[in-house]
Amino acid sequence: MQQEKLNVLLITVDQMRGDCLSAAGHSVVETPNLDKLANRGVFFKNAYSATPSCIPARAAIFTGMSQRSHGRVGYMDQVPWTYPHMLPGELAAAGYHTQCVGKMHVYPTRNLCGFHNVVLHDGYMHYNRDKSRVHVLEHYDQCDDYLHWLRGQAGVDQDLIDHGLDCNASTVTRPWHLEEKYHPTNWVVSESIDFLRRRDPSKPFFLWTSFVRPHPPFDPPQVYFDMYKDLDIPLPPVGSWVDSEAAAKGDTSPETAFGKLKEARLKRALAGYYALITHLDDQIGRLMNALSEHGVLNDTVILFTSDHGELMGDHHYFRKSLPYEGSAKVPFLLYDPGNRLSLKGGSTIDHVVEMRDIMPTLLEAAGVPIPDSVDGKSVLDLCRGEVSEWREYIHGEHSLDHLSNHYITDGKMKYIWFSQSGREQLFNLIDDPHEVTDLANSPSMASELVKYRNILIQELAGREEGYSDGTSLIVGRKPLACLSHLLHQS
């Protein structure tokens, strides 16, 4: 019997590039289960993370706000989450049974943020692991449910770093050192399936299945690493604008994340990254099968995305936070198996969407009012072919010391401004999707450069950093990770 309200399943992964789907034409990575979602649902070609690192991206998912509104314009731990309207809370208030499994990356770490329950695995959280702190309010032993489970199941004193890999060293790879069933990716799906067993059957549910991988460490189970380790994997693109001499002298430590690697090490890292994605894909297929077995698949709307991407050697950069496609562009799939929302299954959308659009989309699908605090837009009408006009562009940014940056993109062109040096870049994403050729100094593109610069000038007008006086961009202003209204509110 069809229930009145749709269940909601949000599946997020951490640090997955937007191009790493075989449905998106990737030449190596295999994602058959996500391809089904793309081919039967709606595939968004131009989805971005406006502030591409874990905390600010998740703030946009939770609140539906732009970075200017939620206040997180860079990465800063230990800033309390006190937003009055968050996605799980709105659904809980509307009668949904709400559960998160996996990564939240909020503060305090065990903040429910409106969920009825959270089964938590944030991965390696530096501030919780700092044993030098005298008053550690949230030690990792109290915070990580996966680690507790792992120690009980494996029968030994396991830790998250026993395999010797750093959580942010994006170029080091080795297979998972335990049986596959103990991998955190498998655990997230097992706990999600267990929620289907013990949920309140009288209520619709909101389940957020939130994976840590393919975020480093690159530790896929052996069988998945074997799928990729001997392939002739193409090398990442390197733009003609890249300082190759500086890259040759650089390194890829978490502090710099810029440097030219030996080809063998780079290909091994790519193999590990792709292997983690295929492992995720198989486990997502397992979750889809469980939805069917529990009889709820056709009463559930499913949204899949990533909080941000991973540069993986593009232009000799690694990790995230930069405005280039590998870092800022994400997969974004919406699937309505029971066709309850009358979406155009199998369609592709070119309009730019962003993390802030998730909350209004899922609230509308659930028939729940969208709070006035939300800046994003529901994509449901887009998916029905009923919207002729949409936002013209996305403004993205990230504070990152000397590489602090802002970008404007409509999915066709991208303008980048580095606030500390004043450097501008311009890319034609249609003809040059890998951003190899910088058009900022091309005379034929001068008017385009001015156009996008003026958009950014207006976007930054009135910002406390002083990046714009309303008529021009101002170089060298001190970047902030959090805006003052957030810090005062916290």
C-alpha positions in Angstrom: 0.0 0.0 0.0 1.4 3.4 -1.0 2.1 5.6 1.9 1.0 9.2 1.9 4.3 10.9 2.4 7.5 10.0 0.6 10.5 8.7 2.6 13.7 10.6 2.0 17.1 9.1 1.5 20.1 11.4 1.2 23.3 9.6 0.3 26.5 11.7 0.5 30.1 10.7 -0.1 33.1 12.8 0.9 35.6 14.2 -1.6 34.2 12.6 -4.8 34.8 14.4 -8.0 31.9 15.3 -10.3 33.4 13.5 -13.2 34.0 10.2 -11.5 30.9 8.4 -12.7 30.9 6.1 -15.7 27.5 7.7 -16.5 29.4 11.0 -16.8 31.8 9.5 -19.4 34.7 8.7 -17.2 37.2 6.5 -19.1 38.3 4.4 -16.1 36.1 4.4 -13.0 33.1 1.9 -12.9 29.9 3.0 -11.1 27.1 0.7 -12.3 24.7 1.3 -9.4 25.1 5.1 -9.5 24.7 4.9 -13.3 21.3 3.4 -12.7 20.3 6.3 -10.6 21.6 8.7 -13.3 20.0 6.9 -16.1 16.6 6.3 -14.4 16.6 9.6 -12.4 17.8 13.1 -13.1 21.5 13.8 -13.7 22.8 17.3 -13.0 25.8 18.1 -15.1 26.8 21.3 -13.4 26.5 20.8 -9.7 29.0 22.7 -7.5 30.1 23.0 -3.9 30.3 26.8 -3.3 32.7 26.4 -0.5 34.5 23.1 -1.2 35.6 21.7 2.0 33.8 19.5 4.5 32.4 21.9 7.1 31.1 24.7 5.0 29.7 22.3 2.4 27.8 20.5 5.1 26.5 23.7 6.5 24.9 24.4 3.1 23.4 20.9 3.1 22.0 21.2 6.6 20.7 24.8 6.3 19.9 25.4 2.6 21.8 28.7 3.1 24.5 30.3 0.9 27.9 30.7 2.5 27.3 34.4 3.1 24.3 33.5 5.2 25.5 30.4 7.1 28.8 32.2 7.7 31.3 29.5 6.9 33.5 30.7 4.1 36.5 28.5 4.9 37.4 25.6 7.1 37.3 26.1 10.9 36.7 23.4 13.4 34.9 23.8 16.8 32.5 26.5 15.9 29.1 25.5 17.3 26.2 24.7 15.0 23.3 26.8 16.4 21.2 27.3 13.2 17.5 27.5 14.0 16.4 25.7 10.9 18.2 22.5 9.7 17.0 19.8 7.3 16.6 17.0 9.8 14.9 19.2 12.4 12.3 20.4 9.9 11.5 16.9 8.8 11.4 15.6 12.4 8.9 18.4 13.3 6.8 17.3 10.3 6.5 13.8 11.6 9.5 12.1 10.0 11.6 9.5 11.8 15.1 10.9 11.2 18.4 9.1 11.3 22.0 9.8 10.2 24.6 7.1 9.7 28.2 8.1 9.2 29.8 11.5 8.8 28.3 14.7 10.2 31.3 16.9 10.9 29.4 19.4 13.1 30.2 20.8 16.5 29.8 19.7 19.2 30.6 16.4 17.6 27.5 14.7 19.0 25.2 17.5 18.2 22.0 15.9 16.8 21.2 18.9 14.5 17.6 17.8 14.6 18.0 14.1 14.0 16.3 11.7 16.4 19.5 9.6 16.4 23.0 9.6 14.9 25.3 6.6 14.5 28.5 8.5 14.0 31.7 8.0 12.0 33.3 11.3 11.1 36.7 9.7 10.3 39.9 11.1 11.8 38.9 14.3 13.6 42.1 16.2 14.6 40.7 18.2 17.5 39.1 15.1 19.1 42.5 13.3 18.7 44.6 16.0 20.3 46.0 14.3 23.4 47.9 17.4 24.4 44.7 19.2 25.4 44.2 19.2 29.1 40.5 19.5 29.0 39.4 17.3 26.1 35.6 17.6 26.1 35.1 15.2 23.2 37.7 12.6 23.0 37.5 10.3 20.0 36.7 7.3 22.2 33.4 9.0 23.1 32.6 10.3 19.6 33.2 7.5 17.0 30.6 4.8 17.0 32.3 3.0 14.2 35.6 2.7 16.1 33.8 1.2 19.1 32.1 -1.3 16.8 35.4 -2.1 15.1 37.1 -2.9 18.3 34.3 -5.1 19.4 34.0 -7.0 16.1 37.7 -7.4 15.2 38.6 -8.6 18.7 41.7 -6.4 18.9 42.6 -2.8 19.8 42.1 -1.4 16.4 42.5 2.3 15.6 41.8 4.5 12.6 45.4 5.0 11.7 46.8 1.4 12.3 47.4 1.1 8.6 49.8 4.0 8.7 48.0 6.2 6.3 47.2 9.9 7.0 43.7 11.1 6.6 44.7 14.0 4.3 47.7 12.5 2.5 46.0 12.2 -0.9 48.8 10.4 -2.6 49.5 7.5 -0.3 47.6 4.2 -1.1 47.5 0.7 0.3 44.7 -1.9 0.5 42.5 -2.2 3.6 44.3 -4.3 6.2 41.3 -6.1 7.6 38.5 -8.2 6.2 36.2 -6.1 3.9 33.3 -6.5 6.2 35.1 -4.2 8.7 35.6 -1.4 6.3 33.9 1.9 7.3 32.0 2.0 3.9 30.5 -1.4 4.6 29.7 -0.4 8.2 27.7 2.7 7.1 25.5 0.6 4.8 25.0 -2.1 7.4 23.9 0.5 10.0 21.6 2.1 7.4 20.0 -1.2 6.6 19.6 -1.9 10.3 17.7 1.4 10.6 15.2 0.1 8.0 14.6 -2.8 10.3 14.0 -0.9 13.5 12.4 2.4 12.2 9.0 3.4 13.3 6.7 1.9 10.5 4.0 4.4 11.3 6.1 7.3 10.2 7.9 8.3 6.9 11.6 8.3 7.4 14.5 10.6 6.6 17.8 8.6 6.4 21.1 10.3 5.7 23.6 7.7 4.7 26.9 9.6 4.9 30.1 8.0 3.8 33.6 9.2 4.7 35.2 7.7 1.6 36.6 8.3 -1.0 38.2 10.9 1.3 41.7 9.7 2.2 43.1 7.5 3.5 43.0 5.6 0.2 42.5 2.2 1.6 40.1 0.2 -0.6 39.6 -3.5 0.0 42.1 -5.6 -1.9 39.6 -6.8 -4.5 38.8 -3.3 -5.6 42.4 -2.1 -5.6 43.2 -5.1 -7.9 40.6 -3.8 -10.4 42.6 -0.7 -11.0 46.2 -1.1 -10.0 47.4 -2.6 -13.3 45.3 -0.4 -15.6 46.9 2.3 -17.8 45.3 5.1 -16.0 45.4 8.5 -17.8 47.4 11.2 -16.0 45.6 14.3 -14.7 45.4 17.4 -16.9 48.0 20.1 -16.3 47.1 23.6 -17.5 49.4 25.6 -19.7 49.2 28.3 -16.9 50.7 26.0 -14.2 54.2 26.9 -12.9 55.8 23.6 -13.6 59.2 24.6 -12.1 57.4 25.4 -8.8 55.5 22.1 -9.0 58.8 20.2 -9.4 60.1 21.8 -6.2 56.8 21.4 -4.3 55.4 18.6 -2.2 51.9 17.1 -1.6 51.8 17.4 2.2 48.4 18.5 3.6 49.9 22.0 4.2 50.8 22.7 0.6 49.0 20.0 -1.6 51.0 21.2 -4.6 53.7 19.3 -6.3 54.7 17.0 -9.2 54.7 13.3 -8.3 56.5 10.4 -9.8 54.2 8.9 -12.3 54.0 5.5 -10.6 53.0 7.0 -7.3 50.4 9.2 -8.9 48.8 6.3 -10.8 48.8 4.2 -7.7 46.9 7.0 -5.9 44.4 7.3 -8.7 43.9 3.5 -8.6 43.2 3.7 -4.9 40.8 6.6 -5.3 38.9 5.0 -8.2 38.8 1.7 -6.2 37.2 3.4 -3.2 34.5 4.8 -5.5 33.7 1.4 -7.0 33.6 -0.1 -3.5 31.1 2.7 -2.5 29.1 2.0 -5.6 28.7 -1.7 -4.8 27.7 -0.8 -1.2 25.1 1.7 -2.5 23.8 -1.1 -4.7 23.4 -3.2 -1.5 21.5 -0.4 0.2 19.2 -0.1 -2.8 18.5 -3.8 -2.7 17.6 -3.5 1.0 15.1 -0.7 0.3 13.4 -3.0 -2.1 13.4 -6.0 0.3 11.9 -3.8 3.0 9.2 -2.7 0.5 10.0 1.0 0.7 11.9 1.7 -2.5 9.0 3.0 -4.5 8.0 5.3 -1.6 11.4 6.9 -1.3 13.0 9.8 -3.0 16.8 9.4 -3.3 19.4 12.2 -3.7 23.1 11.4 -4.2 25.9 13.9 -4.0 29.3 14.7 -2.6 30.3 17.6 -0.3 33.1 18.6 -2.6 35.6 17.0 -5.0 39.3 16.1 -5.0 41.9 17.5 -7.3 43.9 14.3 -7.5 46.8 15.8 -9.4 44.9 18.2 -11.7 47.4 21.0 -12.4 49.7 19.3 -9.8 47.2 20.1 -7.0 45.7 17.7 -4.5 42.8 17.8 -2.0 40.1 20.5 -2.2 39.3 24.1 -1.3 40.5 25.4 -4.7 38.0 26.6 -7.3 39.0 24.2 -10.1 36.5 21.7 -11.5 38.2 18.7 -9.7 37.7 20.3 -6.4 34.4 22.3 -6.7 32.3 20.2 -9.1 30.3 17.3 -7.6 28.0 14.5 -8.7 24.3 15.3 -8.1 21.6 12.7 -8.9 17.9 12.7 -8.0 15.9 9.5 -8.3 12.2 8.9 -7.6 11.8 5.1 -8.2 8.0 5.1 -7.7 7.5 8.2 -9.9 5.7 9.9 -7.1 7.0 13.3 -8.0 6.5 13.1 -11.8 10.1 13.8 -12.6 11.5 13.2 -16.1 13.5 10.1 -15.5 16.6 9.7 -17.6 16.9 13.4 -18.2 20.0 15.6 -17.8 20.0 19.1 -16.4 22.5 21.8 -17.5 21.6 24.5 -15.0 24.0 25.1 -12.1 22.9 23.7 -8.8 24.6 23.8 -5.4 24.6 22.2 -1.9 22.1 24.8 -0.7 19.5 23.4 -3.1 19.4 20.0 -1.3 17.3 21.2 1.7 14.5 22.9 -0.2 14.4 20.0 -2.7 14.0 17.4 -0.1 11.5 19.5 1.9 9.3 20.0 -1.1 9.5 16.3 -2.0 8.3 15.6 1.6 5.6 18.2 1.5 7.2 20.2 4.3 7.3 24.0 4.3 10.6 25.6 3.4 11.9 28.1 6.0 12.5 31.7 5.0 16.1 31.3 6.0 16.8 29.0 3.0 18.6 30.6 0.1 18.7 27.6 -2.1 16.0 26.5 -4.6 14.1 23.2 -5.0 15.1 21.5 -8.2 11.9 19.5 -8.6 10.4 21.8 -11.2 13.6 21.7 -13.1 13.3 17.9 -13.0 9.8 18.1 -14.4 10.8 20.5 -17.2 8.6 23.2 -15.8 11.3 25.9 -15.2 12.5 28.1 -18.1 14.5 30.5 -15.9 17.0 29.5 -13.2 19.8 31.2 -11.4 22.4 32.6 -13.8 25.5 31.6 -11.9 27.0 30.3 -8.6 29.4 32.3 -6.5 31.9 30.1 -4.7 34.8 30.8 -2.4 37.2 29.5 0.1 39.7 31.1 2.5 43.0 29.4 2.0 45.9 31.6 3.1 47.7 32.9 0.0 45.4 30.9 -2.3 42.2 32.3 -0.9 39.9 32.4 -3.8 36.5 33.3 -5.3 34.8 32.0 -8.4 31.8 32.6 -10.5 30.4 30.0 -12.9 27.3 29.4 -14.9 28.6 25.9 -16.0 29.8 27.3 -19.3 32.4 29.8 -18.2 34.3 30.2 -15.0 36.0 33.3 -13.6 38.4 32.9 -10.7 39.9 35.7 -8.5 42.6 35.0 -5.9 42.1 37.6 -3.2 45.6 37.8 -1.9 47.5 38.2 -5.2 44.8 39.7 -7.4 45.3 37.0 -10.0 42.4 36.4 -12.3 41.6 33.3 -14.5 39.0 32.7 -17.0 38.0 29.3 -18.5 35.7 28.2 -21.2 34.2 25.0 -19.7 32.4 23.9 -22.8 35.5 23.8 -25.0 38.0 23.3 -22.2 36.4 21.3 -19.4 39.7 20.5 -17.8 40.7 24.2 -17.5 43.9 23.8 -19.4 43.8 27.2 -21.2 43.5 30.4 -19.1 41.7 33.0 -21.2 42.1 35.9 -18.7 44.7 37.6 -20.8 43.1 36.9 -24.2 42.1 40.2 -25.9 39.1 38.5 -27.4 37.8 37.6 -24.0 38.3 41.0 -22.4 34.6 41.8 -22.2 33.8 38.4 -20.7 36.4 39.0 -18.1 34.9 42.3 -17.2 31.5 40.8 -17.1 32.3 38.2 -14.5 34.6 40.5 -12.5 31.6 42.9 -12.1 29.4 40.0 -10.9 31.9 39.2 -8.3 32.3 42.8 -7.3 28.6 42.9 -6.6 28.6 39.6 -4.8 31.3 40.8 -2.4 30.0 44.3 -1.9 29.4 44.9 1.8 31.3 41.9 3.0 33.2 42.5 6.2 36.6 41.4 4.7 36.5 44.5 2.4 37.1 42.5 -0.8 34.9 45.0 -2.8 34.0 48.6 -2.5 31.1 48.1 -4.9 33.1 49.3 -8.0 36.3 47.2 -7.9 37.9 44.3 -6.2 40.4 45.1 -3.4 43.5 42.8 -3.2 45.2 41.7 0.0 42.3 42.0 2.5 42.6 39.4 5.3 40.6 36.3 4.5 38.3 34.9 7.2 37.2 31.3 7.7 34.0 32.3 9.4 32.1 35.5 9.2 31.6 37.5 12.4 27.8 37.0 12.6 28.3 33.3 12.9 30.9 33.6 15.6 28.8 36.1 17.6 25.8 33.9 17.2 27.8 30.9 18.4 
